[in-house]
């Protein structure tokens, strides 16, 4: 078979690249050795958030008397929770398959023979361009290899058949904090061990400190500045190792075709081109920003650059919202205080506590705050951090503000509906 573009990997980068390339008139094949959807749909974003939503419903039901609703003794049916998660995954897979109309989907492992030729199973594929979008996988710790039984990965924990009585989480980053929040609600005794001085290393220190305080209220044990080697693993039913993710390039033998790597990551230029002719890469296998929405963005840019190589676009949009689905949620975009100091930019910080929000009180979710960072000279909004109710939805408005370089006065002049959580953005800037 002959194609204009062969995409390896049907996660968010590869899938969106294939769709965009088809829209631009290319003949495309999409190759995936596993189920369509990659990590995000099958082992990441979607299944974790499906589980988290079930725990939210359970948590809300337990405090239903605060709303004047008597629902005594709610019970968790973990099997049904898992069944619902799987049903959502299956439904979304079918939707993605439907969207591939006009694209050849090849379910098998790809072998790159040359920059213009691949092999999938016993089929030889000839193509003008190749896009590698093979994603990432959980990172292991030396001496703590995943065994799928006691020491598990973020992939393994999604398929548990029963709720563990105790859980040690090694790594207090995004994944660790989300699972800590989830299993704490389910009644598991959760402990977190983090090598760095704070939870969520790299995020706003005030937000991280607030989350740690909330976790401790929920009896989640938090041990920062702690090496996992100092902890007795025998004290826990399960040990979840989630210290990050690493690029997954499988058995592609990229060095044989001139694709260079750095610490396992594919090296690309600002247009997502590799060192090999006609080969591009996008998503987790080629970037340190391992977020599904950023992978989708890169996939679309790569497809456009492959279609129009003489006038390429840079994949340089750094206004990337980061969302953490803990309870309460956390979200951020743009500049932090530390970024401003590094760049010698004088900033103003506006804050709003959700205790002052009418809708937050209606929802019985008043923990947290919003912090908006602006340039003192221009009043342009540079960044925002939120910990509180619906933070992952609210950040969309602030992402638009940062991307569009809106000023404080422009937000102040915008009419937000009342009562809503979004009006907190306007309230923060008063």
Helices and strands as residue ranges (DSSP letters): E 2-8, H 12-23, E 28-32, H 38-43, H 45-62, G 64-67, H 78-99, E 104-107, E 110-114, E 117-120, E 123-132, E 136-138, E 151-152, H 154-157, E 166-170, H 174-185, E 189-193, H 205-217, E 221-223, G 228-230, G 233-235, E 238-241, E 245-247, G 254-257, E 261-262, E 265-266, E 279-281, G 283-285, H 292-307, G 309-311, E 322-324, E 329-334, H 337-342, E 347-353, G 354-356, H 358-363, E 369-375, E 381-388, H 391-403, H 408-412, H 423-428
